[in-house]
Amino acid sequence: MATKGSLGMSIVVRAEPIDDAYEVVLEDGEELVLAHYDALEGDDARDDAERWAAQVRELLGAGVRHRR
């Protein structure tokens, strides 16, 4: 999902597979890893990463709407 930040740039938050893990990545021209879930430590790594990415998108969306 992409939203417009306060400077008018697109922000993307996604869960991305990386080797034996999943990362929640925020991208706004540069990438920032927000969370890392090791798939070797549990079977729920993908679900956890997707859930957390959705929560971050929801929070960012609420912040963007709130500023207008």
N, C-alpha and C positions, 0 to 999 in steps of 0.2 A: 504494500500500500504506500502511496506517496501522498504527502500533504505539503502545503505551502507553509514555510516557517515565517518568522517575522520579517526576514529580509527578502522574501519572495522566492526562496530556493526550494527545490523539492527535497523531501526527506523520505527515505525508504528504510523500513525496518523489516528484516527477514530472518528466517531460520535457515541456516546453510550447512549442508554436510561437509565436514572437514575430516579426512582420514577416518578414524574410528570415533568420531565425535560430531556434535552439532553445536554451532555457534549462533548466537543471536547478534546480528550485525545491524548497526545504524549507519546509513550512508547519506551524506549531505555534500557530496563532492569528494570527501575523504571517508574512509571506513573506520568505524570504531566498534570493537567487539565489546558487547555489553554483558554477555554471559557465555560460558563454555560448559557443555554437558558431555561428559565422557560416556560413550555408548558401551564401553567395556564394563563399566560399573553398574549398569542397570539397563533393562529393556525399555525403559520409558524415556530415554534421552530425547528422541525425536519429538514425542508428545509434549514433554516438558519445555523444550525449546520453542515449539510452535505456540504453546499456550503463553509463554512469557513474551514472545514477540507480539502476539495479539494484544496482551495487556499493555505493552509499551505503545503500540499503535493507538490503542484506545486513549491512553493518557495524553499522548501527543495531540491527538485529535481534539480532546477536550480543552487542552491548553490553547490550541489555535483558535477554536471557536470562542473561547473565553476572552481572548485579547481583542476581538473585533468590536 
